């Protein structure tokens, strides 16, 4: 069934151009649905889910034992154990084997789910980068590379990574005192191109190679991307609070000067209730994009409207047809 603008309007779902003026200069929150418009391969945004399907049972047990979906945490535990075994002259072949299997699994998962250079349409990125400049601030839970390229193309947004890292010129250093930009993007759950080194968060710079290849090289050298793949919202929030950069981003989500927000491609599932709570406690009104397809029955759409409404106790919600916000074609 074709859902006409008139039918949708009767259900309280507007066209973006009809509500746009009410959300001028509002921040934008992006989720996985945004990236899917660039590539359907990014459907599996959780690298753990993609990896765990085919990994050995012994590795599955490690993730279960530490009650974590975070590759880096498991790898850090294995590396510590490996060092202890070396110091005490204990055989650590089994530990080293599992560590290498997890590292390779992470690399394989990244390469499996992320589009290759020949699958990325530069014209599409340029087109969307121009449209995204309509917003003043961007918050995203995506950790793929499209944000990296969109920000470069838009030439509007900073990301607080502009200081040269003199210890390693492959990276730029996070610094919260960015006076070069008024407009920023915040990677709420980290990104494949962000890394933690000691107490610093760094952003890897492009070189002549494809960025995924550069990231893969870092993982091979025991440097792991900073991204949250924890399962529950409480685990995600704990991971955010333990990192200086991520906690800075989350604080800006809660303390943004605008009291309105536009949400696109973000399902606000149970795993992201920390974001829901931050919005509900700090924003007066949101515009929430509902994905409309011909195969979607109206009762399914109504159920989605009801679910989203139930998440917010304090914040007013305006719904809009998500296909009317950006032109990806």
Backbone as a ProteinNet text record, in pm:
[ID]
protein_1_A
[PRIMARY]
XXXXXXXXXXXXXXXXXXXXXXXXXXXXXXXXXXXXXXXXXXXXXXXXXXXXXXXXXXXXXXXXXXXXXXXXXXXXXXXXXXXXXXXXXXXXXXXXXXXXXXXXXXXXXXXXXXXXXXXXXXXXXXXXXXXXXXXXXXXXXXXXXXXXXXXXXXXXXXXXXXXXXXXXXXXXXXXXXXXXXXXXXXXXXXXXXXXXXXXXXXXXXXXXXXXXXXXXXXXXXXXXXXXXXXXXXXXXXXXXXXXXXXXXXXXXXXXXXXXXXXXXXXXXXXXXXXXXXXXXXXXXXXXXXXXXXXXXXXXXXXXXXXXXXXXXXXXXXXXXXXXXXXXXX
[TERTIARY]
84.1	0	87.6	53.4	128.1	78	170.1	135.1	155.4	50.3	58.7	84.8	135.1	155.1	26.7	-87.3	-215.1	-249.1	-224.6	-252	-159.8	-31.9	65	33.5	-5	-36.7	-153.7	-249	-365	-323.6	-210.1	-158.1	-55.6	-36.5	57.2	200.7	221.5	356.3	368.2	450.1	459.4	566.6	564.9	675	776.2	903.8	1005.7	991	960.2	953.5	842.7	745.8	635.8	673.4	774	813.4	954.3	1019.3	1159.7	1184.1	1097.1	1119	1120.1	1056.1	1049.9	1177.1	1263.5	1384.7	1511.5	1503.6	1620	1731	1852.2	1970.8	1962.4	1877.9	1873.5	1985.7	2034.2	2131	2063.4	2144.1	2096.1	2158.2	2074.1	2121.9	2104.6	2214.8	2213.8	2236.9	2166.7	2185.4	2218.4	2215.5	2256.2	2174	2048	1963.2	2017.5	2093.4	2156.5	2262.5	2350.4	2458.1	2405.7	2292.1	2235.5	2198.8	2177.9	2149.6	2272.4	2389.6	2513	2550.3	2517.3	2548.7	2465.8	2398.4	2318.4	2407.4	2537.4	2630.5	2643.6	2612.2	2629.3	2511.3	2426.9	2314.8	2363.9	2478.4	2534	2628.9	2572.8	2659.1	2733.4	2685.4	2755.7	2856.5	2983.4	3086.7	3090.4	3054.7	3053.6	2954.7	2834	2732.1	2779.3	2845.4	2893	3004.7	3088.4	3203.1	3165.6	3081.1	3055.1	2986.4	2925	2853.6	2945.6	3069.7	3158.2	3284.2	3293.4	3417.7	3419.6	3538	3549.6	3480.3	3433.9	3361.7	3442.8	3574.9	3661.3	3658.5	3654.2	3650.4	3514.5	3408.6	3274.2	3271.1	3338.8	3344.4	3414.4	3515.9	3587.3	3495.3	3420.5	3327.1	3221.5	3175.3	3074.4	3133	3254.6	3318.6	3334.2	3372.2	3392.7	3266.5	3155.9	3026.4	3045.5	3108.2	3139.9	3130.4	3092.3	3094.1	3208.1	3295.2	3399.6	3527.8	3567.6	3688.7	3810.1	3820.5	3939.9	3957.8	3848.1	3857.8	3910.2	3855.2	3899.4	4045.8	4083.3	4221.5	4317.5	4276.5	4361.8	4383.7	4277.8	4291.1	4386.7	4374.6	4461.9	4606.6	4627	4762.8	4826.2	4747	4798.2	4835.5	4748	4774.1	4898	4912.1	5027.6	5158.3	5155.8	5276.3	5310	5205.1	5227.1	5289.3	5236.8	5289.3	5435.4	5466.6	5604.9	5696.8	5651	5733.4	5757.2	5658.2	5668.2	5709.4	5743.6	5788.3	5683.8	5556.7	5444.8	5407.2	5377.9	5341.2	5214.7	5223.1	5109.9	5065.9	5098.1	5064.2	4913.4	4836.5	4690.5	4633.7	4689.4	4645.5	4680.5	4803.6	4847.6	4764.6	4732.3	4651.8	4514.5	4449	4316.1	4321.4	4426.6	4442.8	4451.9	4531.5	4547.7	4420.5	4345.3	4218.6	4116.4	4111.2	4017.6	4058.3	4188.6	4236.6	4199.8	4224.2	4193.7	4043.2	3965.9	3820.6	3768.9	3827.5	3789.9	3822.5	3941.5	3981.5	3887.9	3859.9	3772	3632	3580.9	3446	3438.6	3540.2	3543.7	3544.9	3630.7	3640.6	3516.3	3448.8	3329.6	3211	3195.9	3075.7	3094.4	3219.1	3237.3	3257.9	3190.7	3206.2	3351.4	3391.3	3524.8	3523.3	3641.5	3645.4	3562.9	3563.3	3488.2	3337.1	3294.6	3151.5	3100.4	3191.5	3153.3	3136.4	3024	2994.8	3029.5	3137.1	3182.4	3077.7	3009.7	2908.1	2795.2	2759.4	2654.9	2699.2	2823.3	2876.3	2878.2	2920.6	2925.8	2786.5	2690.6	2552.8	2494.8	2513.1	2459.8	2537.1	2668.2	2749.7	2698.1	2650.5	2595.2	2464.2	2382.3	2253.5	2269.3	2370.5	2386.1	2431.1	2478.9	2521.9	2404.9	2282.9	2163.4	2161.5	2235.3	2235.5	2361.9	2351.4	2464	2555.7	2496.4	2573.4	2523.4	2613.9	2576.4	2622.9	2531.5	2563.9	2537.8	2628.1	2608.4	2651.8	2577.4	2615.3	2680.8	2700.5	2762.9	2914.8	2979.8	3126	3189.4	3113	3169.8	3244.2	3296	3381.1	3304.9	3173.2	3100.3	3099.4	3094	3101.4	3233.6	3340.9	3474.6	3475.8	3420.4	3423.9	3321.3	3207.3	3105.8	3157.2	3226.6	3278.4	3386	3470.7	3571.4	3506.9	3402.1	3335.1	3254.1	3194.4	3106.3	3185.4	3306.8	3394.1	3326.8	3228.6	3160.2	3190.3	3200.5	3206.2	3348.6	3377.6	3499.7	3467.2	3570.2	3544.8	3638.8	3705.9	3797.6	3928.9	3949.6	4077.8	4151	4224.2	4295.1	4439.2	4477.7	4616.5	4701.3	4818.6	4911.4	4962	4971.9	5026.7	5175	5260.8	5402.9	5470.2	5406.4	5462.8	5441	5338.1	5306.1	5225	5288.5	5222.4	5118	5092	4982.3	4846.3	4848.2	4724.3	4710.4	4585.1	4556.4	4499.5	4527.4	4500.3	4369.8	4288.2	4164.5	4197.9	4131.3	4143.8	4009.6	3955	3820.6	3813.9	3928.4	3926.7	3934.5	3844.6	3845.4	3783.4	3868.4	3819.4	3811.2	3840.5	3840.4	3701.8	3612.7	3480.2	3372.3	3255.7	3136.9	3046.7	3073	2989.6	3072.3	3015.5	3093.4	3012	3086	3027.3	3081.4	2993.5	3028.4	3002.6	3107.1	3094.5	3060.6	2933.7	2887.8	2937.1	2951.4	2996.5	3133.2	3209	3339.4	3328.5	3439.7	3441.7	3563.2	3559.4	3669.6	3799.4	3790	3908.4	3959.2	3900.8	3946.6	4021.2	4126.3	4208.6	4243.9	4259.8	4306.6	4454.5	4532	4673.9	4701.8	4730.1	4751.9	4626.7	4641	4524.4	4461.3	4514.1	4467.5	4379.6	4286.7	4209.5	4259.4	4285	4345.6	4259.4	4270.5	4202.3	4307.9	4293.4	4393.6	4377.9	4490.5	4488.6	4495.2	4438.3	4446.1	4588.3	4629.2	4750.7	4713.8	4808.3	4776.6	4693.5	4678.9	4604	4457.8	4374.1	4234.2	4230.8	4143.3	4143.5	4124.6	4044.1	4026.8	4159.3	4241.7	4372.5	4461.5	4452.8	4531	4485.3	4353.2	4296.7	4337.5	4330.7	4370.7	4516.5	4600.9	4743.1	4760.3	4681	4688.6	4645.9	4538	4490.2	4596	4659.7	4766.2	4879.6	4899.6	5005.8	4955.3	4840.6	4782.7	4727.6	4689.9	4619.3	4475.2	4378.5	4241.1	4152.4	4062.5	3972.2	3887	3854.6	3768.1	3623.6	3553	3410.1	3342.5	3220.2	3146.8	3060.1	3089.2	3004.9	2939.8	2937.4	2871.6	2723.2	2662.7	2524.9	2421	2411.7	2305.5	2340.3	2237.4	2262	2344.5	2328.8	2407.3	2555.9	2582.7	2721.5	2780.1	2699	2745.5	2775.4	2685.5	2704.4	2830.3	2853.8	2973.6	3099.7	3097	3211.6	3232	3122.8	3130.5	3193.8	3149.3	3196.9	3343.8	3395.2	3534	3632.1	3580.9	3667.5	3648	3756.9	3752.3	3679.7	3713.5	3650.7	3501.9	3466.7	3326.8	3240.3	3292	3215.6	3197.5	3297.4	3286.7	3172.7	3166	3060.2	2922.7	2912.9	2784.1	2738.7	2833.8	2800	2744.9	2801.4	2751.1	2612	2583.7	2448.3	2349.2	2386.9	2297.1	2291.3	2399.1	2406.3	2399	2355.8	2347.5	2256	2295.7	2218.5	2082.3	2069.1	1938.7	1849.6	1723.5	1629	1542.9	1585	1516.3	1618.9	1573.6	1664.2	1592	1666.3	1614.4	1682.9	1604.3	1658	1630.2	1736.3	1724	1799.5	1732.1	1798.3	1837.6	1781.6	1814.6	1689.2	1691.3	1571.2	1542.2	1642.7	1626	1576.8	1652.6	1618.7	1659.5	1632.8	1667	1815.8	1899.5	2043.9	2088	1997.8	2033.5	1947.2	1901.7	1817.4	1894	2025.7	2104.1	2089.3	2076.4	2056.7	1914.9	1818.5	1678.6	1665.6	1724.5	1713.8	1780.8	1893.9	1963.3	1878.5	1810.1	1723.9	1600.2	1538.1	1413	1433.1	1551.3	1579.1	1629.6	1662.5	1728.7	1672.7	1579.6	1525.4	1374	1325.6	1182.7	1103.9	1168.6	1095.7	1191.5	1147.3	1227.2	1143.8	1212.1	1151.3	1210.1	1125	1171.6	1131.3	1231.5	1206	1156.7	1042.3	984.8	1011	1068.1	1095.6	966.6	929.9	806.8	842	789.3	806.5	670.1	659.5	532.6	495.5	595.8	568.7	526.7	542.1	510	361.4	294.1	150.5	128	11.5	-16.7	-19.5	-64.4	-65.5	77.2	171.6	312.1	366.4	328.9	372.3	314.8	187.1	123.6	188.9	227.5	294.7	429.6	498.9	627.4	608.3	506.2	475.7	448.9	371.3	336.3	459.3	546.5	668.2	756.7	777.9	865.2	803.5	672.7	605.2	625.5	619.7	628.4	766.8	867.4	1002.8	1021.7	939.8	961.8	848.3	886.7	788.5	780	890.5	897.7	907	954.6	985.5	871.4	833.6	730.3	789.2	709.3	758.8	678.3	750.3	690.8	745.9	659	704.4	708.2	806.9	812.4	857.4	822.2	861.8	1011.4	1092	1238.3	1289.4	1214.3	1259.9	1256.6	1192.6	1180.1	1287.6	1377.3	1481.7	1602.7	1662.6	1782.3	1751.1	1818.5	1811.7	1942.2	1937.1	2056.4	2082.7	1990.3	2002.4	2082.9
-119.3	0	124.2	217.7	342.3	438.4	484	576.2	718.9	782.7	918	1017.9	1136.8	1239.7	1271.2	1263.2	1292.2	1186.2	1058.7	948.8	959	985.8	996.5	1116.1	1225.5	1345.5	1320.4	1240.5	1207.8	1127.7	1059.5	980.9	1059.4	1186.2	1269.7	1259.9	1211.2	1201.3	1305.6	1408	1520.6	1498.1	1582.5	1593.4	1691.1	1664.8	1745.1	1894.5	1930.5	2073	2146.6	2072.6	2136.4	2167.3	2099.4	2123.3	2181.9	2192	2234.8	2365.6	2463.7	2597.1	2594	2492	2481.4	2421.2	2367.4	2299.9	2359.1	2486.6	2554.1	2560.5	2524.2	2525.4	2426.7	2325.2	2219.7	2119.8	2052.5	1945.2	1824.4	1742.6	1623.2	1499.7	1400.8	1272.3	1167.4	1103.1	1002.5	862.8	764.5	625.4	541.5	409.9	316.9	330.6	372.8	390.1	493.5	588.6	688.3	622.7	542.8	477.4	376.1	314.2	214.7	275	405.4	471.5	477.9	461.4	457.4	315.5	220.4	81	-11.8	-107.4	-203.6	-300.9	-307.4	-394.7	-354.1	-227.1	-176.2	-209.9	-301.7	-345.9	-402.6	-472.9	-529.2	-428.1	-330.9	-227.4	-278.8	-386.3	-439.9	-544.1	-508.7	-598.8	-729.3	-722.5	-843.9	-944.8	-898.1	-988.6	-1055.2	-976.7	-1030.1	-1131.7	-1105.6	-1192.1	-1319.9	-1308.3	-1418.7	-1536.5	-1511.9	-1618.7	-1734.1	-1701.2	-1804.1	-1827.1	-1767.3	-1780.5	-1911.8	-1958.9	-2083.5	-2071.9	-2186.6	-2188.4	-2137.8	-2159.9	-2114.8	-1962.2	-1894.7	-1747.6	-1698.7	-1767.1	-1732.9	-1738.5	-1836.9	-1851.5	-1733.3	-1678.6	-1563.3	-1441.3	-1417.6	-1304.4	-1323.3	-1446.7	-1474.2	-1457.8	-1503.9	-1497.2	-1353.1	-1264.2	-1124.1	-1040.1	-1105.7	-1039.4	-911	-927.3	-810.5	-844.9	-743.4	-755.8	-673.4	-626.3	-534.5	-611.4	-607.6	-676.6	-629.3	-497.7	-441.4	-490.6	-498.3	-544.1	-687	-774.2	-914.8	-923.5	-847.1	-849.8	-796.9	-694.7	-641.3	-744.9	-818.3	-923.8	-1033	-1070.3	-1174.6	-1127.6	-1001.4	-948.4	-943.9	-904.2	-901.3	-1041.3	-1136.7	-1276.1	-1328.7	-1292	-1335	-1282.6	-1156.7	-1098.3	-1167.6	-1196.6	-1267.1	-1403.8	-1474.8	-1608.3	-1600.7	-1499.8	-1484	-1458.6	-1370.6	-1335.9	-1455.7	-1544	-1660.6	-1787.2	-1768.2	-1880.4	-1990.7	-1947.5	-2040.3	-2044.6	-2161.4	-2173.9	-2092.6	-2006.8	-1918.6	-1931.7	-2044.4	-2063.5	-2053.1	-2114.3	-2114.2	-1972	-1893.8	-1755.4	-1672.3	-1687.5	-1611.5	-1648.5	-1776.6	-1821.3	-1755.1	-1752.3	-1692	-1541.1	-1478.1	-1335	-1303.6	-1379.5	-1356.5	-1386.9	-1489.1	-1521.8	-1408.6	-1348.7	-1238.6	-1115.6	-1085.9	-973.1	-991.3	-1111.2	-1137.2	-1133.5	-1179.7	-1174.8	-1033	-944.4	-803.5	-743.5	-771.6	-721.5	-773.8	-904.4	-965.1	-905.4	-882.4	-827	-685.9	-604.5	-467.9	-470.8	-555.3	-562.7	-624	-713.6	-778.9	-683.7	-599.6	-516.2	-378.8	-337	-201.8	-204	-114.4	-107.2	-79.6	-133.5	-108.8	22.5	78	206.1	207.7	97.6	94.7	87.6	59.1	53.7	185.2	278.8	407.6	511	578.5	679.1	817.5	874.7	1004.8	1112.5	1102.7	1203.1	1202	1083.5	1071.2	1135	1109.6	1169.3	1321	1372.2	1516.9	1577.9	1509.4	1559.9	1566.5	1459.5	1455.4	1551.3	1565	1657.2	1800	1834.8	1968.8	1985.4	1881.3	1887.4	1889.5	1819.6	1806.3	1937.6	2029.4	2160.2	2242.6	2194	2260.8	2259.5	2165.4	2149.9	2210.4	2250.5	2314.7	2216.1	2112.6	2010.7	1873.7	1776.7	1639.9	1545.4	1462.5	1353.7	1223.6	1128.6	1003	884	774.2	648.6	553.7	599	516.3	519.2	406.2	407.4	369	375.6	349.2	472.8	463.7	569	681.2	666.3	767.7	902.8	902.5	1029.5	1100	1022.7	1075.8	1153.3	1091.4	1154	1266.7	1251.7	1357.1	1487.2	1474.8	1593	1660.6	1581.2	1637.6	1713.9	1655.2	1716	1839.5	1837.5	1948.9	2076.7	2059.8	2173.8	2269.1	2219.8	2302.5	2257.4	2125.8	2070.8	2037.1	2067.7	2020.3	1900.5	1829.9	1713.8	1710.7	1823.8	1838.9	1764.8	1711.5	1647.3	1734.7	1831.6	1920.7	1947	1907.3	1922.7	1809.3	1845	1741.7	1663.6	1533.6	1449	1427.8	1500.1	1499.5	1367.6	1288.1	1156.5	1057.3	1082.8	993.1	1073	1114.7	1204	1136	1008	941	979.9	1045.6	1076.5	1226.2	1267	1398.6	1380.4	1476.2	1463.9	1534.5	1468	1529.1	1641.5	1755.3	1866.9	1936.7	1944.8	1999.5	2149.8	2217.2	2362.5	2404.1	2354.1	2384.5	2521.5	2617.5	2751.9	2778.8	2676.5	2695.2	2675.6	2608.7	2577.6	2603	2646.5	2656.1	2535.2	2459.3	2344.6	2217.6	2116.6	1996	1868.8	1761.5	1627.8	1554.7	1477.4	1403.5	1255.3	1174.6	1029.4	967.6	954.8	914.5	777.1	687.7	551.5	523.1	628.6	609.4	586.3	544.8	521.4	436.1	374.4	288.4	365.8	496.8	577.8	651.3	620.8	678.2	572.2	614.8	522	583.8	498.9	542.2	510.2	610.9	589.1	652.9	570.7	619.3	694.8	822.1	898.6	980.1	968.4	1049.8	971.2	1041.9	984.9	1049.2	965.9	1011.5	975.2	1054.5	1026.2	998.7	886.9	848.5	934.3	967.8	1048.8	957.8	1005.6	929.1	936.1	829.4	837.5	792	744.2	706.3	578.2	508.7	382.7	403.9	309.1	304.8	302.5	382	402.5	272.5	181.7	51.8	-23.3	-10.3	-75.3	-15.8	115.9	183.5	137.6	126.7	80.4	-64.6	-147.5	-288	-299.9	-215.5	-216.8	-183	-87.6	-51	-168.2	-235.7	-349.7	-459.3	-482.2	-582.4	-548.2	-418	-371.6	-353.1	-415.4	-412.1	-275.4	-195.2	-70.2	-88.4	-71	-105.9	18.1	20.4	135.5	155.8	280.3	315.3	316.7	208.8	206.2	113.2	147	70.5	-34.2	-159	-266.8	-342.3	-277.7	-339.9	-360.3	-458	-494	-402.5	-396.3	-322	-173.6	-91.8	52	84.5	5.9	29.9	1.8	-103.3	-135.1	-28.5	20.8	127.5	253.7	287.7	408.9	397.7	280.9	259.8	278.2	226.1	241.3	387.7	460.4	603.9	680.6	652.4	725.6	697.6	586.9	551.6	610.7	683.5	741.3	892.7	966.4	1111.9	1170.6	1121.1	1173.6	1140.6	1014.6	972.8	1043.1	1058.8	1127.6	1275	1333.4	1472.1	1484.3	1390.9	1391.2	1375	1281.8	1254.8	1374.6	1442	1560.9	1671.4	1683.3	1783.4	1747.5	1618.1	1577.6	1624.8	1611.8	1648.6	1799.6	1868.8	2011.5	2102.8	2051.1	2133.2	2253.4	2367.2	2490.2	2487.2	2410.5	2397.1	2303.9	2334.7	2250	2168.3	2167.6	2087.4	2000.4	1887.1	1795.5	1721.8	1690.5	1609.8	1473.6	1366.8	1230.3	1156.8	1100.8	1033.1	900.7	792.5	662.9	600.4	650.3	601.1	538.9	407.2	337.2	357.9	406.4	423.6	293.6	188.1	56.6	50.9	-61.8	-78.5	-59.7	-90.3	-76.7	69.7	160.6	303.2	386.1	322.9	394.7	506.7	497.3	606.1	733.8	717.9	834	886.9	796	835.6	918	869.6	938.2	1075.3	1084.2	1212.6	1314.3	1269.4	1358.6	1396.9	1298.1	1322.4	1417.3	1417.4	1502.7	1641.9	1662	1787.2	1859.4	1797.3	1860.5	1876.6	1986.6	2015.3	1951.6	1938.7	1889.3	1820.4	1709.4	1640.7	1616.3	1612.8	1568.4	1430.6	1329.5	1191.2	1137	1092.2	1039.5	896	873	738.4	685.7	566.3	506.7	448.9	498.5	455.6	377	256.4	177.6	124.4	87.7	36.6	-95.8	-172.8	-303.2	-291.5	-174.4	-153.1	-123.3	-206.4	-185.8	-71	-7.7	107.5	69.9	-51.8	-90.2	-105.6	-141.5	-148.4	-7.5	84.7	223.8	281.7	254.7	304.1	245.9	119.4	54.8	121.5	159.2	226.9	365.4	436.9	567.4	554.1	454	431.1	396.4	311.4	271.2	392	476	593.1	690.8	711.9	802.2	754.3	622.6	566.8	586.7	615.1	632.3	765.5	864	999.7	1044.1	1087.5	1135.7	1288.2	1352.8	1498.5	1571.6	1502.5	1567.3	1551.4	1663.4	1661.8	1603	1522.6	1456.2	1498.2	1535.3	1560.6	1452.7	1378.4	1272.9	1323.5	1275.4	1309.5	1188.2	1188.6	1083.2	1099.6	1003.7	1018.1	1032.7	980.5	988.5	1130.4	1221	1359.8	1452.4	1399.9	1485.2	1497.5	1385	1385.7	1322.2	1372.4	1311.2	1236.8	1103.3	1021.3	977.8	1010.1	961.5	1058.8
0	0	0	-85	-92.8	14.9	96.8	204.2	154.1	114	60.2	173.5	139.3	242.1	318.5	249.1	313.7	418.5	383.9	477.1	598.4	571.8	680.2	769.8	709.1	785.7	881	833.8	917.5	1040.9	1031.9	1144.6	1226.5	1191.5	1266.6	1219.4	1096.3	1038.9	928.7	951.4	858.6	752.5	652.4	558.6	621.9	602.5	669	640.2	516.7	482.7	558	611.9	685.1	830.6	883.1	1023	1033.8	920.1	916.3	990.4	970.7	1029.4	1182.2	1239.5	1385.2	1443.9	1354.6	1402.6	1341	1302.8	1247.2	1351.8	1311.3	1397.2	1513.9	1499.8	1601.7	1576.2	1679.4	1657.4	1593.3	1528.7	1458.8	1522.5	1554.3	1606.3	1497.3	1460	1354.1	1411.5	1353	1390	1268.6	1286	1180.4	1053.4	1066.3	948.1	852	902.3	816	728.5	789.6	715.1	613.9	644.2	552.2	417.7	413.9	286.7	196.5	256	178.3	139.7	226.6	197.2	284.9	221.8	298	374.1	342.2	413.9	559.8	588	724	813.6	768.8	851.2	983.6	980.5	1103.2	1165	1232.6	1289.8	1412	1469.8	1585	1538	1542.9	1493.2	1571.1	1696.6	1778.9	1723.2	1689.8	1637.2	1509.1	1424.2	1297.4	1319.3	1415.7	1440.5	1514.7	1614.3	1706.9	1639.2	1523.4	1452.3	1414.6	1379.7	1325.7	1408.1	1526.9	1603.1	1681.9	1718.2	1796.1	1931.3	1983.4	2110.1	2226.7	2223.6	2332.2	2343.7	2229.6	2229.8	2277.3	2235.7	2285	2437.2	2493.2	2639.1	2704.8	2639	2693.3	2703.4	2598	2599.5	2709.6	2724.3	2827.5	2967.6	2986.2	3118	3166.1	3073.9	3111.9	3093.1	3056.6	3038.6	2957.4	2840.9	2758.9	2610.8	2531.5	2385.9	2328.1	2414.4	2372.8	2339.9	2213.1	2170.9	2250.3	2267	2328.6	2471.7	2547.2	2685.9	2692.3	2607.3	2606.2	2565.7	2464.3	2417.2	2523.4	2595.4	2702.2	2812.2	2847.8	2949.7	2901.4	2775.5	2721.3	2716.3	2679.6	2673.1	2812.5	2913.5	3050.8	3097.3	3067.7	3106.9	3036	2910.5	2832.2	2893.8	2938.2	2999.5	3132	3210.4	3337.6	3311.3	3214.4	3181.8	3136.7	3057	3011.5	3129.3	3220.7	3336.9	3427.5	3436.5	3524.7	3449.3	3322.8	3239.8	3230.4	3213.5	3196	3047.9	2998.3	2857.4	2828.3	2728.4	2696.5	2550.5	2488.1	2346.8	2322.7	2413.1	2396.8	2409.1	2500.8	2520.2	2397.1	2350.8	2232.8	2110.3	2097.6	1983.9	1984.8	2102.4	2111.6	2091.4	2141.9	2121.4	1972	1901.3	1757.3	1680.2	1725.8	1660.5	1676.4	1795.5	1819.3	1739	1736.4	1656.4	1509.5	1459.3	1319.2	1295.6	1395.5	1383.1	1375.1	1454.5	1450.2	1313.4	1262.8	1130.9	1023.2	1027.5	926.5	931.6	1052.8	1066.9	1010.6	1040.2	986.7	834.6	778.7	633	569.9	644	590.2	583.1	683.8	687.2	624.4	604.5	551.3	400.6	329	183	143.7	31.5	-22.5	-101.7	-134.3	-206.2	-334.3	-408.8	-534.8	-512.6	-387.5	-355.8	-297.2	-274.1	-216.8	-327.7	-326.5	-429.2	-374.2	-426.6	-379.3	-405.1	-519.6	-552.3	-448.9	-401.7	-300.7	-169.4	-129.2	-7	-17.3	-130.8	-151.4	-144.4	-201.7	-202.9	-61.7	15.1	151.4	242.1	217.6	297.7	284.9	168.4	148.2	224.6	225.7	294.5	445.9	494.6	639.4	703.5	620.3	671	723.6	699.5	751.2	905	963.2	1108.7	1169.6	1295.4	1362.8	1433.6	1491.5	1563.6	1519.8	1519.5	1483.3	1593.9	1639.6	1731.8	1656	1666.5	1594.9	1679	1665.3	1730.3	1630.1	1506.6	1403.9	1418.4	1388.9	1395.2	1261.3	1151.9	1019.8	968.5	846.2	792.5	722.8	703.8	628	698.2	831.2	904.2	876.7	871.8	845.8	714.3	609.9	477.9	463.8	528.9	524.4	586	697.5	765.7	680.4	617.5	527.9	413.1	356.9	241	280.4	398	436.8	465.4	516.9	551.7	651.5	724.8	823.8	966	985.7	1120.6	1163.9	1288.5	1351	1437.8	1484	1570	1690.3	1716.3	1829	1808.6	1688.2	1657.9	1555.6	1606.7	1515.2	1557.6	1679.9	1724	1666.3	1617.1	1572.1	1692.9	1676	1781.2	1750.8	1821.2	1787.5	1822.7	1909	1940.7	1826.5	1746	1634.6	1533.1	1425.3	1329.5	1242.5	1268.2	1197.3	1254.9	1371.7	1442	1469.2	1492.1	1547.1	1687.2	1772.7	1914.9	1952.5	2034.2	2084.9	2181.2	2160.3	2252.7	2261.3	2380.9	2397.8	2374.6	2375.2	2357	2212	2130.3	1986.9	1961.9	1930.6	1902.7	1752.9	1672.1	1528.1	1467.6	1540.1	1486.5	1590.5	1540.9	1625.4	1606.9	1502	1466.2	1478.3	1546	1573.4	1550.5	1531	1530.4	1652.6	1716.3	1837.6	1813.5	1823.9	1805.5	1941.2	1969	2102.5	2143.9	2047.3	2077.5	2017.1	1987.1	1926.6	1776.6	1715.5	1570.9	1536	1420.9	1378.4	1361.1	1339	1312.3	1436.7	1553.9	1680	1760.7	1827.8	1905.4	2039.8	2138.6	2270.5	2284.6	2322.8	2351.8	2486.6	2586.1	2721.1	2766.7	2801.7	2848.2	2735.5	2614.2	2502.5	2406.4	2344.1	2233.8	2105.3	2004.7	1881.2	1761.4	1657.7	1531.3	1425.5	1359.3	1260.6	1135.5	1074.7	953.4	830.9	723.6	599.2	543.7	477.9	397.9	256.9	181.2	42.4	35.3	148.1	149.9	188.4	156.3	197.6	349.3	408.4	553.2	630.7	578.6	646.6	653.6	550.7	551.9	660.8	679	782.7	920.9	939.2	1066.7	1093.4	990.8	1002.3	1047.9	993.3	1029.7	1177.7	1227.2	1368.7	1458	1420.2	1499.2	1503	1390	1382.9	1478.7	1502.1	1592.7	1735.8	1766.9	1902.5	1942.7	1845.5	1871.7	1823.7	1913	1880.9	1871.8	1774.7	1761.4	1886.2	1911.1	2023.4	1975	1998.9	1968.9	2068.5	2101.3	2202.9	2135.7	2163.5	2111.9	2226.7	2344.6	2459.8	2431.6	2496.7	2468.5	2531	2662.3	2728	2737.2	2759.4	2769.9	2893.9	2999.8	3120.9	3096.3	3019.8	2986.2	2895.2	2801.8	2712.8	2791.3	2883.5	2963.4	3049.5	3104.6	3185.8	3102	2977.9	2887.8	2850.5	2828.9	2797.1	2912.6	3032.7	3150.5	3182.4	3131.3	3159.9	3059.5	2960.9	2858	2851.3	2852.9	2855.8	2734.4	2614.3	2493.2	2487.4	2510.9	2501.5	2605.6	2725.3	2829.4	2793.5	2726.3	2679.4	2577.5	2483.6	2382.2	2446.3	2541.2	2604.6	2687.1	2749	2825.5	2734.3	2614.6	2520.1	2468.6	2458.3	2421.8	2526.6	2651.6	2761.8	2783.8	2752.5	2787.1	2665.7	2552.1	2431.5	2454.4	2401.9	2426.3	2359	2252.4	2186.9	2267.9	2276.3	2348.3	2251.7	2123.7	2023.2	1952.4	1899.5	1832.6	1720.6	1612.8	1502.2	1508.4	1498	1507.2	1376.8	1318.3	1188.9	1192.4	1151.9	1139.5	1271.1	1379.2	1513.6	1573.7	1593.8	1639.7	1788.1	1862.7	2007.5	2072.4	2048.2	2103.1	2249.3	2313.1	2454.6	2481.2	2380.7	2397.6	2401.8	2365.3	2362.1	2457.5	2563.4	2658.9	2730.1	2738.2	2797.6	2716	2584.4	2496.4	2511	2516.5	2537.4	2665.1	2772.8	2901.9	2897.7	2828.8	2817.6	2742.8	2637.7	2559.9	2640.1	2702.2	2775	2892.7	2948.8	3064.1	3026.9	2897.5	2862.6	2739.8	2667.9	2547.8	2560.4	2505.6	2514.5	2400.2	2282.9	2166.5	2070.6	2010.8	1909.9	1785.1	1672.5	1546.3	1517.6	1514.4	1500.5	1363.5	1287.6	1153.9	1157.2	1097.3	1085.3	944	935.3	804.5	747.3	629.5	563.2	436.5	426.5	303.9	260.6	134.3	82.9	147.9	189.1	249.8	396.7	452.4	592.7	607.1	683.8	705.4	803	790.7	875.3	1023.4	1055.2	1197.1	1251.3	1165.1	1206.3	1231.7	1145.5	1161.4	1290.7	1316	1438	1562.6	1554.4	1667.6	1694.5	1588	1603.4	1665.2	1621.4	1679.7	1829.9	1864.4	2004.8	2087.4	2031.9	2102.9	2132.1	2031.5	2049.1	2148.9	2138.4	2234	2377.4	2396	2532.1	2594.5	2512.4	2563.6	2635.1	2596.8	2646	2738.2	2855.7	2954.1	2954.3	2918.9	2931.3	2797.2	2696.2	2568.8	2468.2	2407.1	2302.4	2174.6	2102	1981.1	1859.4	1754.6	1622.8	1530.8	1463	1372.4	1228.5	1153.8	1011.4	930.7	803.2	710.4	685.3	729.5	723	579.4	481.5	343.4	288.3	362.7	314	370.4	453.8	511	420.9	380.4	295.9	160.8	58.8	-73.5	-94.4	-92.3	-106.2	-250.7	-339.3	-478.4	-565.3
[MASK]
+++++++++++++++++++++++++++++++++++++++++++++++++++++++++++++++++++++++++++++++++++++++++++++++++++++++++++++++++++++++++++++++++++++++++++++++++++++++++++++++++++++++++++++++++++++++++++++++++++++++++++++++++++++++++++++++++++++++++++++++++++++++++++++++++++++++++++++++++++++++++++++++++++++++++++++++++++++++++++++++++++++++++

